[in-house]
Amino acid sequence: SDVGLSPTVPMNEEEIALFLQGPWAARLACIRPDGLPHVIPVWQEWDGHGFVVIAWEGSQWAEYLLQNPNVSLTVDEPWPPLRRVVRRRR
């Protein structure tokens, strides 16, 4: 049977903090020098104020961030209730 998606319900600060303690991978979106978007899965850690992601030496996306700090990071779970947190930086 088809499982319908429930409407989006905002999480409060406590729910967000609890959710971000989980072992979730994230998708980091940044902008390449040619202006095209670049999205890559990354491991992340929430320190209560910001996200920590670490690039391997020579990672292209790290160079892209040095050239253009505009970024979006999405942390979500792959099963219902399909919660997610999105953070953008300009």
C-alpha positions as CSV (number, residue, x, y, z in Angstrom):
1,S,0.0,0.0,0.0
2,D,1.1,3.6,-0.6
3,V,2.1,5.5,2.5
4,G,1.2,9.1,2.2
5,L,3.4,11.8,3.6
6,S,2.1,13.8,6.5
7,P,2.1,17.6,6.4
8,T,5.2,19.3,7.5
9,V,5.1,20.3,11.2
10,P,7.8,22.6,12.6
11,M,10.0,21.3,15.4
12,N,10.6,23.4,18.5
13,E,14.2,24.2,19.7
14,E,14.2,21.2,22.1
15,E,13.1,18.8,19.4
16,I,15.7,20.2,17.0
17,A,18.5,19.8,19.5
18,L,17.4,16.2,20.3
19,F,17.1,15.3,16.6
20,L,20.6,16.7,15.8
21,Q,22.1,14.4,18.5
22,G,21.3,11.5,16.2
23,P,23.8,9.8,13.8
24,W,22.6,11.6,10.7
25,A,24.6,12.2,7.6
26,A,24.0,15.6,5.9
27,R,24.0,17.0,2.4
28,L,26.1,20.0,1.9
29,A,25.3,22.3,-1.1
30,C,27.8,24.8,-2.2
31,I,28.7,26.7,-5.4
32,R,31.4,25.7,-7.8
33,P,33.6,28.3,-9.5
34,D,31.6,28.0,-12.7
35,G,28.5,28.9,-10.8
36,L,26.9,25.5,-10.8
37,P,25.7,23.9,-7.6
38,H,27.6,21.1,-6.0
39,V,26.0,18.7,-3.4
40,I,27.9,16.1,-1.4
41,P,27.0,13.9,1.5
42,V,29.1,14.7,4.6
43,W,29.2,13.5,8.2
44,Q,28.3,16.3,10.5
45,E,28.2,17.1,14.2
46,W,26.0,19.7,15.9
47,D,27.8,21.4,18.8
48,G,24.7,23.3,20.0
49,H,25.5,26.4,18.1
50,G,26.7,25.3,14.6
51,F,27.6,22.4,12.5
52,V,31.0,20.9,12.3
53,V,32.0,19.1,9.0
54,I,35.5,18.0,8.1
55,A,36.9,17.8,4.6
56,W,39.6,15.4,3.6
57,E,42.7,17.0,2.3
58,G,42.2,17.8,-1.4
59,S,38.3,17.8,-1.1
60,Q,37.0,19.9,-4.0
61,W,34.0,21.2,-2.0
62,A,36.3,22.6,0.7
63,E,38.0,24.7,-2.0
64,Y,34.6,25.8,-3.3
65,L,33.7,27.0,0.2
66,L,36.9,29.0,0.4
67,Q,36.0,30.7,-2.9
68,N,32.3,31.2,-2.1
69,P,31.0,30.8,1.5
70,N,27.3,30.5,0.4
71,V,26.2,27.1,1.6
72,S,23.2,25.0,2.6
73,L,23.3,22.0,4.8
74,T,20.4,19.6,5.2
75,V,20.2,16.9,7.9
76,D,17.3,14.5,7.5
77,E,16.1,11.1,8.4
78,P,15.2,8.6,5.6
79,W,12.0,7.2,7.2
80,P,8.8,8.7,8.6
81,P,8.2,11.1,10.2
82,L,10.9,12.4,7.7
83,R,12.1,15.2,10.0
84,R,14.8,17.5,8.7
85,V,16.8,20.6,9.6
86,V,18.1,23.0,7.0
87,R,20.8,25.6,7.7
88,R,21.9,28.2,5.2
89,R,24.8,30.6,5.4
90,R,25.4,33.7,3.2
